């Protein structure tokens, strides 16, 4: 970073002063909530009512779910917010610290109360530099230490203006912004490539899972090892049994505990759609297949809600508990197979969906030779690790790149403190 180092050595060799936010801005305002002032989403309204959800770093990102206000409501909000080009928007309630930069006139949108509009002093601090400071780890730690509220966090205008930020010379700020803008653009491109690859791998995983587990209309999978095994061991097809015969049901061992009566601990507490809590005790200590019984029981693709559990866990009465019970059925194979079936014929109830034990037991299950089951499981475990495991594979690479960018940004925004005279 020789250009930055040279500038700092030339312009601020003794360090950079830190100043309260109040000293580097001309104004700090906020938007307006409806209350008696205006109504949200009146007929024909086309103006966006921006909240924390729409703050996208350096730009606003409204969508079809963004609330709307009419022209009269927009004017009422603008009288308070007085938005202008160059203002930095800052979320001060709920998710504190999300930002956006106003780059054009706010003619068809405005902000809610709790989104602050900050007007920097242009001869002291650059808007984009201020946003990068707001994103830095040091600032986030400082701002959270000033936040109030136990249920919904917030920071008052008074407290926000007390938070100190580094204020290097403008030329240093411009160079840092230039570097971080380029770095951000590059990171966005790399993340987009990785996310596209992750999406492609996910679709590949789903495709092969469905082909591997299709025993009703078997065609070649395109994986020689599996195709050879099937041709050798079950060329005429596979036998079928019910899920009730394929695994042992342990529902009678489940025990629900209301949240107010749970004691916090290290053991997962499972409900219909996965881990709900961590508790001090456990009921099961085994390898288990958990299938949603009521509430969350069916996915958008009509497959059941299925979870895999190993070791000590507690399960409430909203998830069926299945354990391996016969040597010719691999429980992990059942786990994957249940991801590709249509469970809707076995679901009852209107608003409150349910799969009772009797219906679950009726679900037909293919039983190819154990060697075939295990080869399918091995292939799908590899895909699953690549796509879903945050500690390896593509998600970890995306997370690592984000961390690399954050470390680089924080280093650029860390300066030797100027000593008071």
N, C-alpha and C positions, 0 to 999 in steps of 0.2 A: 504494500500500500504506500509506495514511495511518494506519490503525489500528495496524499493526505498527510503523511509524515512531514514532508517538506513545508506544506502550508501551516501545519501546527507549529513547526519549529520557527517559521517566519512570523506568524501572526499572533501566536499565543504560547511562546516558549515556556512561560512560567505556570501554565495551566489554564483551565477554562472555568469561568465562574458558573455557579449554580444559582438560579434565581427562582423565587416563587412564581408560579404561573401568572399570578395577578399582575406582575411587573412587565410581562412580555406580551400582553394582550390589550386590545382597546375595549373589548366588550365581551360579556358572557350572558347569554340569554337562553330561554327555553321555549318549547312549543306550548301547546294547549290541549287539555283533555276535553271531551265533549261536555260532560255535566249539563249545565243549562245553556252553554254557549252555542252549540250546534249539534247535529246528529250525524252519526256515521252511516254510510251507505244509503243515503236517501235515493229515491228513484231518479235515474238519469245522471247521477254523480259520476264524474270521470277523473277527478283530481285524486292523486294518491295521498294517503295519510301514513307517513313513514314512521315505523317503530324500530326497535332494536333489530328485528329480523331482517330489515332491508338495508342495514349498514354493512357494506361489503369491503371495508378496508379503505379504498380510495374512491369508491363509487357507490351509488345507491342501486340496489337491485330489487325493484318491485316485481311482483308476480301476480298471478290470478287471484291469490288469496289476500293480497294487500287491501286493506280497507280504503274506502273512497269518501271524499267530502265534496259537497257542491261548491259553486263559486263563492256564495255568501260565507260558507264555513271557512273556505280558504282565506278570504280576506280577514276574517276574525282572528285566525291563527297568526297570519302574517303581521298583524298589528303588534303581537307580542314577540314573535320570534325575530322579526326584522332580518330575515335571511339575506345574505349578499354573497356574491361570487368571492371565493377565497376563504369563506368560513369553513372551519373544521367542525364536523358533527361528532359528538361524543355521547355514548350511552351511559347514563348515570344511575339507572335503576335496573335491577334484575341481573342481566349479564353486563357487568361494568366494563367499559373500555373498548367497546366496538366503535369503529369510526367510519367516516366518509368525508370526502372533500367536495364542496360545492364548486363545480366548474362552469356552470351556466346558470342563467337566471331561473329561480324557482317559480316558474309561471304556472305549473300544473301539479304542484305538490307542496306539502309542508310537513311539519314534525309534531309529534305528540309531546306532552309534558314529560320530562325525564330524559329527553334527548336535548343535550346542550348544544347551542351554536356558539362557537368560539371565534372571535375575530382577532387574529394575531396582529401585532404591530409589524408592518412589512419591513421597517428599517431595523428590526431587532431579530425577528425569527420568521422563517419561511414555513408556510402552511404544511408542505409535504414533509419537511424536516420534523415539525411538531408531531405529525401523525406517526412517523417512524419512532420518535421518542415515546409516544403513547403505547406503541406496540412492544417496546423493550421490556425485558424481564425486570430491570431495576424499577422502572416506573410502575409496572403492574404490582410489584411487591409493595411499593409505597402507597399506591392507591387503595389496595385492599386493606392495608392497615388503617386507613382513614374511613373505611366504609362503615355504615351504620345498618342496624336491622338484623334480626335473627332469622326471619322467614324469607323476606325479600331484601336483598342487599341494595344499598343505595349510597351515593355520596352527594352531599350538599354542595351547592355552588361555593359556599364559604370554605369548606374543607378542600375542594378541588383547587381553588385558587392559592391555597397554602402549600400545595405540593411543589417541591423544587425540581427543576429540570436543568440540564446543562445548556448553556447558551454560548456556543463558540462563535467566532466571527462569521459573517454571512458567507464569505468565500468558502470557508470550511464546510458550512452547512450545505452549500450548493454542490460541492464535490461529493459529500456523503450521500446526498439525495441522488445525484447522478449514478453513483456506484450501486446504491441499493435499488434504484429503479431498474437498472440493467440486470442485476442479480435476481430481482423479483420476477422480471420478464422471463429470464432463463429458467428459473425454478418452476414457473407456471407451465412453460413448455415441457419441461422434463416430467413434471407431475402429470400433465395431460397424457404424455406418452405412456407413463407407467400405469395410469388409471385405465387407458385404452387397452393396454396389454392385460391388465387384471380383468377387465370386462371380457376380453376375448378368451382368456383362460377359464373364466367362470362359465362362459357359454360352452366351451369345449368340455368342461367338467360335467355340466348338466347333460350335454349330448351323449357323452360316453356312459354316464350313469344310467340314462334311460335305455341305451342300447344294451349295456351289460346286463341290466335287470329285466329285460323284456323276454319272458319265457312263454308268453302266449302266442307271439308271432315271431319266432326266432329267425333272425337272419345273421349273416356273418358280421361280427363287430368290427373287424379290421385290425384286431390285435391277434397276431398269430398264435401266441401261447394260449389264450382263451379259446379261440376258434378250434385249435387242435384238441384241447382238453374236452370241449363239448362234443366234438366229432368222435373222440375216442370213448368217452365215458357215458354220454347220454345222447347218442345220435337220433333216437326216436322221440326225444322230449324228456321232460322231467315230471316227477310226481308232485301232487299238490296236497297240502293239508291245511287245516285252519290255524289261525294264530293262537287259538286256545289250546291246540295240540302242540304248537311249535315252541311255546314258552310258558313258564310257570307264572301265574298271576299272584302278586303279593299285596293286593289292595287292602286286605283285611289287617295289614300291619301299619297302614298309614295313620297319622294323627295330625289333624289341623291344630294350629295354635294361633290365636289372634295376635296381631302385632303388639298390642299393649301387654301381652303376657309372655312375649319372647324375651329371652335373655341373650344379649349379644355375645357372639363367640366366633369360632373359626370354621364351623361346619356349614356347608351350603344348605339352605332351606328352599326346596323346590316347590313350585306351583305348576299350573298348567303350561305356561310358556317359558319355563326356565327358572333360574335362581332368583328368588324374591328377596332373600335376606341371608344373613349368616348368624347362626345360633350356637349356643353353648353345648348342646347335646346332639345325639344322632340316633336314628332308628335303624338304618341300614348300613352295612359295611360290606359292599359287594359291587360287582359290575352289573349295572342295571340299564334297562331301556325304559324311558318314561314317555308316555303318550298322553297328551291333553285330554281330560275327561269332560270338563265343562268350562265355559267361558271362552278361552282361546283354544279351539280344537281343530280349526281348519284353516289352511293357508290359502292365499289368492289362487294358487294353481290347483286347489282342491285336495292337496295332500294333507295328512294329519300333522299336528304340531308334535314334533319328536325331539327328545333330548337324550343325551348319553351321560351316564353318571358312573364314576368309579370311586371306591373308597367310602368313607363315612359321610353320610348325608341324612337329612330329614326331608320327608316328602309329605305334603298335605293331601287332602282328599280331592284335589282338583286335577291330579295326574295319575293315570294308571301306572303301576309298577310291575315290570316284567323282568324275569330272570331266566337265564339259560336252563333248560331242563332235560335236554336229550342230546346224545352225542352226535347226531347227524345234522344238527342245525346250529350254525354259528350265529350268536346273538348280534354281532357286528353286521353280519349279512342282513339280518332282519332290520336293523337300524337303517341301513341304506335302502332296502327294498321299500320300507314304509314311506320313504321320500318320493317315490314315483307312482304311488297308487292314488286312485280317486276314492277318498274316504266319504264323500257326500252321501252315498246310499246308506251309510251306517250312522249318519248324524240325525238326531232328533231335535225337536224344539224350534221355536220361531226366533224370538229375540235372543233368548238364552240357549245357545247351541250346546248339545251334549252328545257324547259317545258313551253309552252305558257299557258295562262289562260284557253283557250278553252279546251286544252287537259287535264289540271289539273282537270277541272270541270267534265270531263268524267270518272274519276277514280271511280270504284265501291266500295262502303263502306257497310259493314254489320251493321245492327242496331238491336242487341239483346236487350232485355228489359233493361231499365236503371239500374235496380238492378244488373243485370249481368255485365253491363259495369263498374259500380262502384266497384264491387268486383274484377274484373280483374285489374282495375287501382290501387286498394289498394295493391294487391299482387305485381304488377310490380313496384310500387313506392318503396316498401320495398326492392325488389331486387336491384333496381336502386341505392337506398341510400347506400346499403351495398357495391356494386361494384364500384360506381363512385364518391360518395361524399367524397371529400378529408378531410372534417371535422369530419367524422365518418367512421366506418367500417374498412376494411382491409387496404386501402391506408393510412389512418391515422396512423394505427399501424406500417406500414413500415416506414413512415416518422418519427414517434416517436422514433423508434429504431435507425434510422440514426442519429437523433438529440442527442440521449443518447450517442452514440459512439463518436460523434464530441465533446460533452462536456467532456467526459472522456479523450479523446486524448488531448484536449486543457489544461485540468487540469494537465496532466502528463508533458506537455511541457511548463508549466509556472513555473518559478523559481524566487526566491528572487534575486534581482540584486546585483551583487558584487560591492561594493563601491570602487571608485578609491582611491588609497593611497594618 
